[in-house]
Amino acid sequence: MADPQMMPSALQVARAMTEVLRAKLSVLAAEEVTLSREEAALCLGLAEGVTESLEQNALQDR
């Protein structure tokens, strides 16, 4: 992601979100997990990327 105007790929977002969630869930004593606004944006970006990919696959299958 050297170019600041370039959007991260769904894979890059998924990897980043995996790291965030793994770190948060590693605290076994915690009953709740709180996401920052940035972390929530990563989740949303991942969900949108997956949705877009599935929609494109569905269109190609027609």
PDBQT receptor file of N, H, CA, C and O in Angstrom, charges set to zero:
ATOM      1  N   MET A   1       0.822  -1.185   0.000  1.00  0.00    +0.000 N 
ATOM      2  CA  MET A   1       0.000   0.000   0.000  1.00  0.00    +0.000 C 
ATOM      3  C   MET A   1       0.869   1.253   0.000  1.00  0.00    +0.000 C 
ATOM      4  O   MET A   1       0.659   2.156   0.810  1.00  0.00    +0.000 OA
ATOM      5  N   ALA A   2       1.829   1.308  -0.892  1.00  0.00    +0.000 N 
ATOM      6  H   ALA A   2       1.999   0.574  -1.550  1.00  0.00    +0.000 HD
ATOM      7  CA  ALA A   2       2.735   2.446  -0.968  1.00  0.00    +0.000 C 
ATOM      8  C   ALA A   2       2.008   3.697  -1.439  1.00  0.00    +0.000 C 
ATOM      9  O   ALA A   2       2.300   4.790  -0.954  1.00  0.00    +0.000 OA
ATOM     10  N   ASP A   3       1.073   3.568  -2.369  1.00  0.00    +0.000 N 
ATOM     11  H   ASP A   3       0.835   2.680  -2.763  1.00  0.00    +0.000 HD
ATOM     12  CA  ASP A   3       0.311   4.692  -2.884  1.00  0.00    +0.000 C 
ATOM     13  C   ASP A   3      -0.836   4.994  -1.923  1.00  0.00    +0.000 C 
ATOM     14  O   ASP A   3      -1.723   4.156  -1.759  1.00  0.00    +0.000 OA
ATOM     15  N   PRO A   4      -0.847   6.181  -1.274  1.00  0.00    +0.000 N 
ATOM     16  CA  PRO A   4      -1.882   6.469  -0.284  1.00  0.00    +0.000 C 
ATOM     17  C   PRO A   4      -3.284   6.536  -0.875  1.00  0.00    +0.000 C 
ATOM     18  O   PRO A   4      -4.260   6.394  -0.139  1.00  0.00    +0.000 OA
ATOM     19  N   GLN A   5      -3.412   6.749  -2.184  1.00  0.00    +0.000 N 
ATOM     20  H   GLN A   5      -2.619   6.865  -2.782  1.00  0.00    +0.000 HD
ATOM     21  CA  GLN A   5      -4.724   6.816  -2.810  1.00  0.00    +0.000 C 
ATOM     22  C   GLN A   5      -5.244   5.435  -3.194  1.00  0.00    +0.000 C 
ATOM     23  O   GLN A   5      -6.414   5.290  -3.548  1.00  0.00    +0.000 OA
ATOM     24  N   MET A   6      -4.385   4.420  -3.125  1.00  0.00    +0.000 N 
ATOM     25  H   MET A   6      -3.435   4.538  -2.837  1.00  0.00    +0.000 HD
ATOM     26  CA  MET A   6      -4.777   3.070  -3.506  1.00  0.00    +0.000 C 
ATOM     27  C   MET A   6      -5.557   2.419  -2.367  1.00  0.00    +0.000 C 
ATOM     28  O   MET A   6      -5.113   2.437  -1.218  1.00  0.00    +0.000 OA
ATOM     29  N   MET A   7      -6.701   1.852  -2.678  1.00  0.00    +0.000 N 
ATOM     30  H   MET A   7      -7.061   1.837  -3.611  1.00  0.00    +0.000 HD
ATOM     31  CA  MET A   7      -7.513   1.176  -1.671  1.00  0.00    +0.000 C 
ATOM     32  C   MET A   7      -6.901  -0.184  -1.367  1.00  0.00    +0.000 C 
ATOM     33  O   MET A   7      -6.401  -0.851  -2.273  1.00  0.00    +0.000 OA
ATOM     34  N   PRO A   8      -6.933  -0.608  -0.095  1.00  0.00    +0.000 N 
ATOM     35  CA  PRO A   8      -6.415  -1.940   0.230  1.00  0.00    +0.000 C 
ATOM     36  C   PRO A   8      -7.329  -3.013  -0.349  1.00  0.00    +0.000 C 
ATOM     37  O   PRO A   8      -8.533  -2.808  -0.502  1.00  0.00    +0.000 OA
ATOM     38  N   SER A   9      -6.745  -4.144  -0.663  1.00  0.00    +0.000 N 
ATOM     39  H   SER A   9      -5.766  -4.311  -0.539  1.00  0.00    +0.000 HD
ATOM     40  CA  SER A   9      -7.548  -5.252  -1.176  1.00  0.00    +0.000 C 
ATOM     41  C   SER A   9      -8.314  -5.884  -0.028  1.00  0.00    +0.000 C 
ATOM     42  O   SER A   9      -7.985  -5.669   1.139  1.00  0.00    +0.000 OA
ATOM     43  N   ALA A  10      -9.328  -6.660  -0.355  1.00  0.00    +0.000 N 
ATOM     44  H   ALA A  10      -9.596  -6.835  -1.302  1.00  0.00    +0.000 HD
ATOM     45  CA  ALA A  10     -10.093  -7.368   0.673  1.00  0.00    +0.000 C 
ATOM     46  C   ALA A  10      -9.175  -8.296   1.466  1.00  0.00    +0.000 C 
ATOM     47  O   ALA A  10      -9.357  -8.473   2.671  1.00  0.00    +0.000 OA
ATOM     48  N   LEU A  11      -8.195  -8.885   0.794  1.00  0.00    +0.000 N 
ATOM     49  H   LEU A  11      -8.047  -8.741  -0.185  1.00  0.00    +0.000 HD
ATOM     50  CA  LEU A  11      -7.254  -9.773   1.480  1.00  0.00    +0.000 C 
ATOM     51  C   LEU A  11      -6.420  -9.001   2.504  1.00  0.00    +0.000 C 
ATOM     52  O   LEU A  11      -6.212  -9.481   3.619  1.00  0.00    +0.000 OA
ATOM     53  N   GLN A  12      -5.948  -7.823   2.138  1.00  0.00    +0.000 N 
ATOM     54  H   GLN A  12      -6.118  -7.434   1.233  1.00  0.00    +0.000 HD
ATOM     55  CA  GLN A  12      -5.177  -7.007   3.076  1.00  0.00    +0.000 C 
ATOM     56  C   GLN A  12      -6.025  -6.608   4.279  1.00  0.00    +0.000 C 
ATOM     57  O   GLN A  12      -5.552  -6.639   5.415  1.00  0.00    +0.000 OA
ATOM     58  N   VAL A  13      -7.263  -6.236   4.030  1.00  0.00    +0.000 N 
ATOM     59  H   VAL A  13      -7.647  -6.211   3.107  1.00  0.00    +0.000 HD
ATOM     60  CA  VAL A  13      -8.166  -5.857   5.119  1.00  0.00    +0.000 C 
ATOM     61  C   VAL A  13      -8.447  -7.063   6.002  1.00  0.00    +0.000 C 
ATOM     62  O   VAL A  13      -8.468  -6.945   7.227  1.00  0.00    +0.000 OA
ATOM     63  N   ALA A  14      -8.663  -8.225   5.386  1.00  0.00    +0.000 N 
ATOM     64  H   ALA A  14      -8.646  -8.320   4.391  1.00  0.00    +0.000 HD
ATOM     65  CA  ALA A  14      -8.930  -9.444   6.158  1.00  0.00    +0.000 C 
ATOM     66  C   ALA A  14      -7.741  -9.796   7.049  1.00  0.00    +0.000 C 
ATOM     67  O   ALA A  14      -7.924 -10.178   8.205  1.00  0.00    +0.000 OA
ATOM     68  N   ARG A  15      -6.546  -9.670   6.526  1.00  0.00    +0.000 N 
ATOM     69  H   ARG A  15      -6.398  -9.359   5.587  1.00  0.00    +0.000 HD
ATOM     70  CA  ARG A  15      -5.351  -9.970   7.326  1.00  0.00    +0.000 C 
ATOM     71  C   ARG A  15      -5.224  -8.999   8.499  1.00  0.00    +0.000 C 
ATOM     72  O   ARG A  15      -4.909  -9.406   9.617  1.00  0.00    +0.000 OA
ATOM     73  N   ALA A  16      -5.469  -7.728   8.240  1.00  0.00    +0.000 N 
ATOM     74  H   ALA A  16      -5.724  -7.398   7.331  1.00  0.00    +0.000 HD
ATOM     75  CA  ALA A  16      -5.391  -6.728   9.309  1.00  0.00    +0.000 C 
ATOM     76  C   ALA A  16      -6.448  -6.997  10.375  1.00  0.00    +0.000 C 
ATOM     77  O   ALA A  16      -6.169  -6.908  11.571  1.00  0.00    +0.000 OA
ATOM     78  N   MET A  17      -7.659  -7.325   9.937  1.00  0.00    +0.000 N 
ATOM     79  H   MET A  17      -7.886  -7.397   8.966  1.00  0.00    +0.000 HD
ATOM     80  CA  MET A  17      -8.734  -7.595  10.896  1.00  0.00    +0.000 C 
ATOM     81  C   MET A  17      -8.457  -8.861  11.683  1.00  0.00    +0.000 C 
ATOM     82  O   MET A  17      -8.793  -8.939  12.865  1.00  0.00    +0.000 OA
ATOM     83  N   THR A  18      -7.853  -9.849  11.054  1.00  0.00    +0.000 N 
ATOM     84  H   THR A  18      -7.580  -9.787  10.094  1.00  0.00    +0.000 HD
ATOM     85  CA  THR A  18      -7.473 -11.081  11.754  1.00  0.00    +0.000 C 
ATOM     86  C   THR A  18      -6.514 -10.768  12.892  1.00  0.00    +0.000 C 
ATOM     87  O   THR A  18      -6.664 -11.288  13.997  1.00  0.00    +0.000 OA
ATOM     88  N   GLU A  19      -5.534  -9.921  12.624  1.00  0.00    +0.000 N 
ATOM     89  H   GLU A  19      -5.412  -9.498  11.726  1.00  0.00    +0.000 HD
ATOM     90  CA  GLU A  19      -4.575  -9.541  13.663  1.00  0.00    +0.000 C 
ATOM     91  C   GLU A  19      -5.263  -8.823  14.816  1.00  0.00    +0.000 C 
ATOM     92  O   GLU A  19      -4.995  -9.111  15.983  1.00  0.00    +0.000 OA
ATOM     93  N   VAL A  20      -6.153  -7.886  14.487  1.00  0.00    +0.000 N 
ATOM     94  H   VAL A  20      -6.371  -7.652  13.540  1.00  0.00    +0.000 HD
ATOM     95  CA  VAL A  20      -6.858  -7.121  15.519  1.00  0.00    +0.000 C 
ATOM     96  C   VAL A  20      -7.712  -8.044  16.375  1.00  0.00    +0.000 C 
ATOM     97  O   VAL A  20      -7.645  -7.995  17.603  1.00  0.00    +0.000 OA
ATOM     98  N   LEU A  21      -8.517  -8.885  15.730  1.00  0.00    +0.000 N 
ATOM     99  H   LEU A  21      -8.572  -8.925  14.733  1.00  0.00    +0.000 HD
ATOM    100  CA  LEU A  21      -9.415  -9.765  16.483  1.00  0.00    +0.000 C 
ATOM    101  C   LEU A  21      -8.644 -10.812  17.279  1.00  0.00    +0.000 C 
ATOM    102  O   LEU A  21      -9.019 -11.129  18.408  1.00  0.00    +0.000 OA
ATOM    103  N   ARG A  22      -7.583 -11.344  16.710  1.00  0.00    +0.000 N 
ATOM    104  H   ARG A  22      -7.279 -11.086  15.793  1.00  0.00    +0.000 HD
ATOM    105  CA  ARG A  22      -6.781 -12.338  17.430  1.00  0.00    +0.000 C 
ATOM    106  C   ARG A  22      -6.218 -11.725  18.714  1.00  0.00    +0.000 C 
ATOM    107  O   ARG A  22      -6.245 -12.355  19.771  1.00  0.00    +0.000 OA
ATOM    108  N   ALA A  23      -5.714 -10.510  18.618  1.00  0.00    +0.000 N 
ATOM    109  H   ALA A  23      -5.692  -9.998  17.759  1.00  0.00    +0.000 HD
ATOM    110  CA  ALA A  23      -5.158  -9.837  19.795  1.00  0.00    +0.000 C 
ATOM    111  C   ALA A  23      -6.241  -9.563  20.833  1.00  0.00    +0.000 C 
ATOM    112  O   ALA A  23      -6.025  -9.776  22.026  1.00  0.00    +0.000 OA
ATOM    113  N   LYS A  24      -7.397  -9.095  20.389  1.00  0.00    +0.000 N 
ATOM    114  H   LYS A  24      -7.573  -8.923  19.420  1.00  0.00    +0.000 HD
ATOM    115  CA  LYS A  24      -8.484  -8.787  21.328  1.00  0.00    +0.000 C 
ATOM    116  C   LYS A  24      -9.019 -10.053  21.985  1.00  0.00    +0.000 C 
ATOM    117  O   LYS A  24      -9.307 -10.056  23.182  1.00  0.00    +0.000 OA
ATOM    118  N   LEU A  25      -9.156 -11.126  21.214  1.00  0.00    +0.000 N 
ATOM    119  H   LEU A  25      -8.922 -11.123  20.242  1.00  0.00    +0.000 HD
ATOM    120  CA  LEU A  25      -9.730 -12.363  21.745  1.00  0.00    +0.000 C 
ATOM    121  C   LEU A  25      -8.727 -13.181  22.546  1.00  0.00    +0.000 C 
ATOM    122  O   LEU A  25      -9.107 -14.146  23.210  1.00  0.00    +0.000 OA
ATOM    123  N   SER A  26      -7.465 -12.812  22.494  1.00  0.00    +0.000 N 
ATOM    124  H   SER A  26      -7.156 -12.029  21.954  1.00  0.00    +0.000 HD
ATOM    125  CA  SER A  26      -6.459 -13.559  23.258  1.00  0.00    +0.000 C 
ATOM    126  C   SER A  26      -6.559 -13.292  24.759  1.00  0.00    +0.000 C 
ATOM    127  O   SER A  26      -5.993 -14.032  25.563  1.00  0.00    +0.000 OA
ATOM    128  N   VAL A  27      -7.267 -12.252  25.129  1.00  0.00    +0.000 N 
ATOM    129  H   VAL A  27      -7.727 -11.650  24.476  1.00  0.00    +0.000 HD
ATOM    130  CA  VAL A  27      -7.492 -11.945  26.548  1.00  0.00    +0.000 C 
ATOM    131  C   VAL A  27      -8.693 -12.774  26.991  1.00  0.00    +0.000 C 
ATOM    132  O   VAL A  27      -9.838 -12.334  26.893  1.00  0.00    +0.000 OA
ATOM    133  N   LEU A  28      -8.414 -13.969  27.476  1.00  0.00    +0.000 N 
ATOM    134  H   LEU A  28      -7.484 -14.326  27.556  1.00  0.00    +0.000 HD
ATOM    135  CA  LEU A  28      -9.478 -14.922  27.791  1.00  0.00    +0.000 C 
ATOM    136  C   LEU A  28     -10.361 -14.473  28.947  1.00  0.00    +0.000 C 
ATOM    137  O   LEU A  28     -11.513 -14.895  29.036  1.00  0.00    +0.000 OA
ATOM    138  N   ALA A  29      -9.853 -13.635  29.826  1.00  0.00    +0.000 N 
ATOM    139  H   ALA A  29      -8.917 -13.292  29.754  1.00  0.00    +0.000 HD
ATOM    140  CA  ALA A  29     -10.630 -13.171  30.975  1.00  0.00    +0.000 C 
ATOM    141  C   ALA A  29     -11.645 -12.091  30.593  1.00  0.00    +0.000 C 
ATOM    142  O   ALA A  29     -12.561 -11.805  31.364  1.00  0.00    +0.000 OA
ATOM    143  N   ALA A  30     -11.492 -11.501  29.432  1.00  0.00    +0.000 N 
ATOM    144  H   ALA A  30     -10.748 -11.734  28.805  1.00  0.00    +0.000 HD
ATOM    145  CA  ALA A  30     -12.397 -10.425  29.020  1.00  0.00    +0.000 C 
ATOM    146  C   ALA A  30     -13.744 -10.992  28.589  1.00  0.00    +0.000 C 
ATOM    147  O   ALA A  30     -13.812 -11.907  27.768  1.00  0.00    +0.000 OA
ATOM    148  N   GLU A  31     -14.814 -10.437  29.153  1.00  0.00    +0.000 N 
ATOM    149  H   GLU A  31     -14.759  -9.694  29.820  1.00  0.00    +0.000 HD
ATOM    150  CA  GLU A  31     -16.159 -10.866  28.769  1.00  0.00    +0.000 C 
ATOM    151  C   GLU A  31     -16.655 -10.108  27.549  1.00  0.00    +0.000 C 
ATOM    152  O   GLU A  31     -17.544 -10.580  26.841  1.00  0.00    +0.000 OA
ATOM    153  N   GLU A  32     -16.087  -8.943  27.304  1.00  0.00    +0.000 N 
ATOM    154  H   GLU A  32     -15.364  -8.560  27.880  1.00  0.00    +0.000 HD
ATOM    155  CA  GLU A  32     -16.487  -8.123  26.166  1.00  0.00    +0.000 C 
ATOM    156  C   GLU A  32     -15.258  -7.725  25.363  1.00  0.00    +0.000 C 
ATOM    157  O   GLU A  32     -14.151  -7.626  25.891  1.00  0.00    +0.000 OA
ATOM    158  N   VAL A  33     -15.482  -7.503  24.082  1.00  0.00    +0.000 N 
ATOM    159  H   VAL A  33     -16.381  -7.583  23.653  1.00  0.00    +0.000 HD
ATOM    160  CA  VAL A  33     -14.429  -7.005  23.201  1.00  0.00    +0.000 C 
ATOM    161  C   VAL A  33     -14.948  -5.706  22.598  1.00  0.00    +0.000 C 
ATOM    162  O   VAL A  33     -16.034  -5.672  22.021  1.00  0.00    +0.000 OA
ATOM    163  N   THR A  34     -14.177  -4.651  22.733  1.00  0.00    +0.000 N 
ATOM    164  H   THR A  34     -13.294  -4.678  23.202  1.00  0.00    +0.000 HD
ATOM    165  CA  THR A  34     -14.567  -3.351  22.205  1.00  0.00    +0.000 C 
ATOM    166  C   THR A  34     -13.664  -3.009  21.028  1.00  0.00    +0.000 C 
ATOM    167  O   THR A  34     -12.442  -3.144  21.101  1.00  0.00    +0.000 OA
ATOM    168  N   LEU A  35     -14.285  -2.566  19.946  1.00  0.00    +0.000 N 
ATOM    169  H   LEU A  35     -15.277  -2.457  19.886  1.00  0.00    +0.000 HD
ATOM    170  CA  LEU A  35     -13.526  -2.163  18.760  1.00  0.00    +0.000 C 
ATOM    171  C   LEU A  35     -13.463  -0.645  18.684  1.00  0.00    +0.000 C 
ATOM    172  O   LEU A  35     -14.439   0.046  18.978  1.00  0.00    +0.000 OA
ATOM    173  N   SER A  36     -12.318  -0.143  18.291  1.00  0.00    +0.000 N 
ATOM    174  H   SER A  36     -11.526  -0.704  18.053  1.00  0.00    +0.000 HD
ATOM    175  CA  SER A  36     -12.194   1.293  18.029  1.00  0.00    +0.000 C 
ATOM    176  C   SER A  36     -12.901   1.597  16.706  1.00  0.00    +0.000 C 
ATOM    177  O   SER A  36     -13.297   0.690  15.973  1.00  0.00    +0.000 OA
ATOM    178  N   ARG A  37     -13.047   2.867  16.424  1.00  0.00    +0.000 N 
ATOM    179  H   ARG A  37     -12.726   3.603  17.020  1.00  0.00    +0.000 HD
ATOM    180  CA  ARG A  37     -13.671   3.268  15.154  1.00  0.00    +0.000 C 
ATOM    181  C   ARG A  37     -12.865   2.720  13.967  1.00  0.00    +0.000 C 
ATOM    182  O   ARG A  37     -13.441   2.253  12.984  1.00  0.00    +0.000 OA
ATOM    183  N   GLU A  38     -11.541   2.779  14.065  1.00  0.00    +0.000 N 
ATOM    184  H   GLU A  38     -11.073   3.158  14.864  1.00  0.00    +0.000 HD
ATOM    185  CA  GLU A  38     -10.676   2.274  12.990  1.00  0.00    +0.000 C 
ATOM    186  C   GLU A  38     -10.849   0.762  12.818  1.00  0.00    +0.000 C 
ATOM    187  O   GLU A  38     -10.914   0.265  11.694  1.00  0.00    +0.000 OA
ATOM    188  N   GLU A  39     -10.922   0.043  13.928  1.00  0.00    +0.000 N 
ATOM    189  H   GLU A  39     -10.869   0.447  14.841  1.00  0.00    +0.000 HD
ATOM    190  CA  GLU A  39     -11.105  -1.409  13.869  1.00  0.00    +0.000 C 
ATOM    191  C   GLU A  39     -12.465  -1.765  13.282  1.00  0.00    +0.000 C 
ATOM    192  O   GLU A  39     -12.584  -2.711  12.504  1.00  0.00    +0.000 OA
ATOM    193  N   ALA A  40     -13.488  -1.005  13.656  1.00  0.00    +0.000 N 
ATOM    194  H   ALA A  40     -13.391  -0.236  14.288  1.00  0.00    +0.000 HD
ATOM    195  CA  ALA A  40     -14.823  -1.229  13.093  1.00  0.00    +0.000 C 
ATOM    196  C   ALA A  40     -14.816  -0.945  11.592  1.00  0.00    +0.000 C 
ATOM    197  O   ALA A  40     -15.484  -1.637  10.824  1.00  0.00    +0.000 OA
ATOM    198  N   ALA A  41     -14.061   0.073  11.178  1.00  0.00    +0.000 N 
ATOM    199  H   ALA A  41     -13.518   0.635  11.802  1.00  0.00    +0.000 HD
ATOM    200  CA  ALA A  41     -13.946   0.382   9.750  1.00  0.00    +0.000 C 
ATOM    201  C   ALA A  41     -13.271  -0.764   9.003  1.00  0.00    +0.000 C 
ATOM    202  O   ALA A  41     -13.640  -1.062   7.867  1.00  0.00    +0.000 OA
ATOM    203  N   LEU A  42     -12.285  -1.411   9.628  1.00  0.00    +0.000 N 
ATOM    204  H   LEU A  42     -11.985  -1.170  10.551  1.00  0.00    +0.000 HD
ATOM    205  CA  LEU A  42     -11.654  -2.584   9.015  1.00  0.00    +0.000 C 
ATOM    206  C   LEU A  42     -12.679  -3.699   8.815  1.00  0.00    +0.000 C 
ATOM    207  O   LEU A  42     -12.722  -4.329   7.759  1.00  0.00    +0.000 OA
ATOM    208  N   CYS A  43     -13.502  -3.936   9.834  1.00  0.00    +0.000 N 
ATOM    209  H   CYS A  43     -13.468  -3.424  10.692  1.00  0.00    +0.000 HD
ATOM    210  CA  CYS A  43     -14.545  -4.968   9.729  1.00  0.00    +0.000 C 
ATOM    211  C   CYS A  43     -15.497  -4.646   8.584  1.00  0.00    +0.000 C 
ATOM    212  O   CYS A  43     -15.833  -5.515   7.779  1.00  0.00    +0.000 OA
ATOM    213  N   LEU A  44     -15.926  -3.397   8.521  1.00  0.00    +0.000 N 
ATOM    214  H   LEU A  44     -15.653  -2.691   9.175  1.00  0.00    +0.000 HD
ATOM    215  CA  LEU A  44     -16.841  -2.983   7.467  1.00  0.00    +0.000 C 
ATOM    216  C   LEU A  44     -16.190  -3.134   6.100  1.00  0.00    +0.000 C 
ATOM    217  O   LEU A  44     -16.828  -3.609   5.160  1.00  0.00    +0.000 OA
ATOM    218  N   GLY A  45     -14.938  -2.740   5.981  1.00  0.00    +0.000 N 
ATOM    219  H   GLY A  45     -14.419  -2.354   6.744  1.00  0.00    +0.000 HD
ATOM    220  CA  GLY A  45     -14.226  -2.877   4.708  1.00  0.00    +0.000 C 
ATOM    221  C   GLY A  45     -14.132  -4.323   4.264  1.00  0.00    +0.000 C 
ATOM    222  O   GLY A  45     -14.277  -4.630   3.081  1.00  0.00    +0.000 OA
ATOM    223  N   LEU A  46     -13.890  -5.202   5.212  1.00  0.00    +0.000 N 
ATOM    224  H   LEU A  46     -13.773  -4.953   6.173  1.00  0.00    +0.000 HD
ATOM    225  CA  LEU A  46     -13.822  -6.629   4.893  1.00  0.00    +0.000 C 
ATOM    226  C   LEU A  46     -15.180  -7.141   4.432  1.00  0.00    +0.000 C 
ATOM    227  O   LEU A  46     -15.278  -7.840   3.424  1.00  0.00    +0.000 OA
ATOM    228  N   ALA A  47     -16.222  -6.790   5.170  1.00  0.00    +0.000 N 
ATOM    229  H   ALA A  47     -16.142  -6.222   5.989  1.00  0.00    +0.000 HD
ATOM    230  CA  ALA A  47     -17.569  -7.236   4.803  1.00  0.00    +0.000 C 
ATOM    231  C   ALA A  47     -17.962  -6.708   3.425  1.00  0.00    +0.000 C 
ATOM    232  O   ALA A  47     -18.557  -7.431   2.626  1.00  0.00    +0.000 OA
ATOM    233  N   GLU A  48     -17.632  -5.461   3.149  1.00  0.00    +0.000 N 
ATOM    234  H   GLU A  48     -17.148  -4.873   3.798  1.00  0.00    +0.000 HD
ATOM    235  CA  GLU A  48     -17.946  -4.890   1.839  1.00  0.00    +0.000 C 
ATOM    236  C   GLU A  48     -17.151  -5.578   0.732  1.00  0.00    +0.000 C 
ATOM    237  O   GLU A  48     -17.684  -5.825  -0.350  1.00  0.00    +0.000 OA
ATOM    238  N   GLY A  49     -15.887  -5.886   0.994  1.00  0.00    +0.000 N 
ATOM    239  H   GLY A  49     -15.455  -5.685   1.873  1.00  0.00    +0.000 HD
ATOM    240  CA  GLY A  49     -15.061  -6.577   0.005  1.00  0.00    +0.000 C 
ATOM    241  C   GLY A  49     -15.584  -7.963  -0.312  1.00  0.00    +0.000 C 
ATOM    242  O   GLY A  49     -15.617  -8.372  -1.473  1.00  0.00    +0.000 OA
ATOM    243  N   VAL A  50     -15.994  -8.689   0.721  1.00  0.00    +0.000 N 
ATOM    244  H   VAL A  50     -15.967  -8.357   1.664  1.00  0.00    +0.000 HD
ATOM    245  CA  VAL A  50     -16.557 -10.031   0.520  1.00  0.00    +0.000 C 
ATOM    246  C   VAL A  50     -17.862  -9.932  -0.253  1.00  0.00    +0.000 C 
ATOM    247  O   VAL A  50     -18.105 -10.714  -1.172  1.00  0.00    +0.000 OA
ATOM    248  N   THR A  51     -18.706  -8.971   0.119  1.00  0.00    +0.000 N 
ATOM    249  H   THR A  51     -18.509  -8.336   0.865  1.00  0.00    +0.000 HD
ATOM    250  CA  THR A  51     -19.982  -8.778  -0.570  1.00  0.00    +0.000 C 
ATOM    251  C   THR A  51     -19.765  -8.481  -2.046  1.00  0.00    +0.000 C 
ATOM    252  O   THR A  51     -20.417  -9.069  -2.908  1.00  0.00    +0.000 OA
ATOM    253  N   GLU A  52     -18.852  -7.570  -2.329  1.00  0.00    +0.000 N 
ATOM    254  H   GLU A  52     -18.322  -7.092  -1.629  1.00  0.00    +0.000 HD
ATOM    255  CA  GLU A  52     -18.558  -7.210  -3.719  1.00  0.00    +0.000 C 
ATOM    256  C   GLU A  52     -18.056  -8.416  -4.506  1.00  0.00    +0.000 C 
ATOM    257  O   GLU A  52     -18.468  -8.632  -5.646  1.00  0.00    +0.000 OA
ATOM    258  N   SER A  53     -17.177  -9.190  -3.909  1.00  0.00    +0.000 N 
ATOM    259  H   SER A  53     -16.842  -9.015  -2.984  1.00  0.00    +0.000 HD
ATOM    260  CA  SER A  53     -16.634 -10.376  -4.568  1.00  0.00    +0.000 C 
ATOM    261  C   SER A  53     -17.730 -11.397  -4.858  1.00  0.00    +0.000 C 
ATOM    262  O   SER A  53     -17.786 -11.959  -5.952  1.00  0.00    +0.000 OA
ATOM    263  N   LEU A  54     -18.595 -11.635  -3.883  1.00  0.00    +0.000 N 
ATOM    264  H   LEU A  54     -18.549 -11.179  -2.994  1.00  0.00    +0.000 HD
ATOM    265  CA  LEU A  54     -19.685 -12.598  -4.079  1.00  0.00    +0.000 C 
ATOM    266  C   LEU A  54     -20.665 -12.120  -5.146  1.00  0.00    +0.000 C 
ATOM    267  O   LEU A  54     -21.164 -12.918  -5.940  1.00  0.00    +0.000 OA
ATOM    268  N   GLU A  55     -20.938 -10.815  -5.162  1.00  0.00    +0.000 N 
ATOM    269  H   GLU A  55     -20.532 -10.167  -4.517  1.00  0.00    +0.000 HD
ATOM    270  CA  GLU A  55     -21.840 -10.268  -6.182  1.00  0.00    +0.000 C 
ATOM    271  C   GLU A  55     -21.240 -10.423  -7.574  1.00  0.00    +0.000 C 
ATOM    272  O   GLU A  55     -21.953 -10.763  -8.519  1.00  0.00    +0.000 OA
ATOM    273  N   GLN A  56     -19.938 -10.179  -7.711  1.00  0.00    +0.000 N 
ATOM    274  H   GLN A  56     -19.359  -9.903  -6.944  1.00  0.00    +0.000 HD
ATOM    275  CA  GLN A  56     -19.278 -10.336  -9.006  1.00  0.00    +0.000 C 
ATOM    276  C   GLN A  56     -19.304 -11.791  -9.454  1.00  0.00    +0.000 C 
ATOM    277  O   GLN A  56     -19.538 -12.080 -10.627  1.00  0.00    +0.000 OA
ATOM    278  N   ASN A  57     -19.063 -12.706  -8.520  1.00  0.00    +0.000 N 
ATOM    279  H   ASN A  57     -18.873 -12.471  -7.567  1.00  0.00    +0.000 HD
ATOM    280  CA  ASN A  57     -19.113 -14.136  -8.848  1.00  0.00    +0.000 C 
ATOM    281  C   ASN A  57     -20.508 -14.548  -9.286  1.00  0.00    +0.000 C 
ATOM    282  O   ASN A  57     -20.660 -15.340 -10.215  1.00  0.00    +0.000 OA
ATOM    283  N   ALA A  58     -21.525 -14.017  -8.625  1.00  0.00    +0.000 N 
ATOM    284  H   ALA A  58     -21.402 -13.373  -7.870  1.00  0.00    +0.000 HD
ATOM    285  CA  ALA A  58     -22.906 -14.348  -8.970  1.00  0.00    +0.000 C 
ATOM    286  C   ALA A  58     -23.243 -13.847 -10.373  1.00  0.00    +0.000 C 
ATOM    287  O   ALA A  58     -23.933 -14.533 -11.128  1.00  0.00    +0.000 OA
ATOM    288  N   LEU A  59     -22.761 -12.659 -10.725  1.00  0.00    +0.000 N 
ATOM    289  H   LEU A  59     -22.201 -12.102 -10.112  1.00  0.00    +0.000 HD
ATOM    290  CA  LEU A  59     -23.015 -12.117 -12.059  1.00  0.00    +0.000 C 
ATOM    291  C   LEU A  59     -22.308 -12.937 -13.135  1.00  0.00    +0.000 C 
ATOM    292  O   LEU A  59     -22.843 -13.118 -14.229  1.00  0.00    +0.000 OA
ATOM    293  N   GLN A  60     -21.114 -13.432 -12.830  1.00  0.00    +0.000 N 
ATOM    294  H   GLN A  60     -20.680 -13.285 -11.942  1.00  0.00    +0.000 HD
ATOM    295  CA  GLN A  60     -20.362 -14.227 -13.796  1.00  0.00    +0.000 C 
ATOM    296  C   GLN A  60     -21.004 -15.595 -14.013  1.00  0.00    +0.000 C 
ATOM    297  O   GLN A  60     -20.873 -16.180 -15.088  1.00  0.00    +0.000 OA
ATOM    298  N   ASP A  61     -21.690 -16.101 -13.004  1.00  0.00    +0.000 N 
ATOM    299  H   ASP A  61     -21.796 -15.625 -12.130  1.00  0.00    +0.000 HD
ATOM    300  CA  ASP A  61     -22.323 -17.416 -13.102  1.00  0.00    +0.000 C 
ATOM    301  C   ASP A  61     -23.603 -17.390 -13.924  1.00  0.00    +0.000 C 
ATOM    302  O   ASP A  61     -24.118 -18.443 -14.299  1.00  0.00    +0.000 OA
ATOM    303  N   ARG A  62     -24.121 -16.201 -14.208  1.00  0.00    +0.000 N 
ATOM    304  H   ARG A  62     -23.703 -15.345 -13.904  1.00  0.00    +0.000 HD
ATOM    305  CA  ARG A  62     -25.387 -16.098 -14.967  1.00  0.00    +0.000 C 
ATOM    306  C   ARG A  62     -25.181 -16.354 -16.425  1.00  0.00    +0.000 C 
ATOM    307  O   ARG A  62     -26.136 -16.307 -17.201  1.00  0.00    +0.000 OA
TER     308      ARG A  62
